[in-house]
Amino acid sequence: MTIVVIFLVSWIVAGWLEARRREAFRTLAGELGLTYSPDRDRSLAERYSFLNLLDQGENRYAQHIFTGMYDGLPVTAFEYHYETSSRSSKGGRTVHHHYLSVFLTAVPGPVPEMTIRPEGFFSKIAQAFGYDDIDFESAEFSREYCVRSRDKRFAYDVCHPAAIEFLLRCSGVDIEIEGYEMAFIKEYGLQRLEVAGNLALLTRFRHLWPAHLNEIRA
């Protein structure tokens, strides 16, 4: 009986907190001039599954979706969910829920895949196995970030000196560019107080693209 009561109380509290979160996001969307939908959208998750961080796990869906124009650019932002599972030594299966914050804007494309991620332990391991990142004249930038693309010329065009200076002023930047999209991804759920700042980071970086990259490709 006690377990049932605890479960019911937890369920009610979780529902109340989620309702408050939806209302806060709805208010924020109005302040930013964006539209908002709290509903789960599996088709949107599938649409962006070409992005590496969105191509993992099961039961993928987007929720808390913002769309519209921001800083003169079309943007989409949402919370992304996926599941993984593990088995205990006793054979039981545990489901793990993972959440990401995803911020997207359009780019003239198609462009080759390119990732800009903080340099870390796993990127250094990858380099040891031959997955080298691209080096830049800025030694500080090369230490801070791991940049990968099959098209090095495109990478150098995107990461020109002013863009490098901008990225060095930011922390935890994780950007993936491919096709007609540029995404800024945070490895935790969508936070109301961070939405505007992350959209600003994304659009400011996009505005730093040199003019010749803004030409529409065939």
Phi, psi and omega in degrees: 000317180299320180297320179296316179297315179299318180297315181296317179297317180298319181295318180294316180296317180298319178296320179295316179295321180293321178297318178295322180295316178300316181295321178295318178293321180297318177295317179299317179301319178297321179293327182268356181073029181246160172268156184220139173225128178277348191290152176288138182225104180281332180292324178293319177299320180291323181302323183256019183290349176290342176286134188304314183288346179257013182240057180208156177072193182230175179050056182273136173200157173257150175209168184052065190261125175253137176218155177144202179253136179218127181055037177079008182233148174287131182227155172223136176223141179199165172266132184248134181239141168210164183237146167232169180220158177218158179244139179278172179297340179268002177092359179286152182250128178245130179265132179248128179263133181237142181230140177233154169255126185237130179233125186232148168217160183277150173229151174295127185218192005281145178245156179291159178294139179209136177236142175234109185226153177301137177294134182207187184301313185289328177292326178291323176297316180300320179297324179296334179261015173097001179269074187287145172269173184268131180269147180236166181298330178282107180296325179297316179296318180295330176285323186278327188232146173254115181247127181228138174193147175288338181254094183295327180297318178298318180298317179293326178294317181291314183265063175279172187307317181293323178292320178298316179299319179297314182294327179291337177278349181259166177227145178069026181286128177226100186244138173231133181236134178192143177065248181240019186227149169234128185239139172246121189237134174246139186271052170199168185295164183295129181247126184306315185288349183254351186299306183299317181296320180288324175296321178296318178299314181299311185288325178295320177294321178297320180292345179277353179300136177295156188303320185292339176282345181273001177285137179292131180264153180284000000 
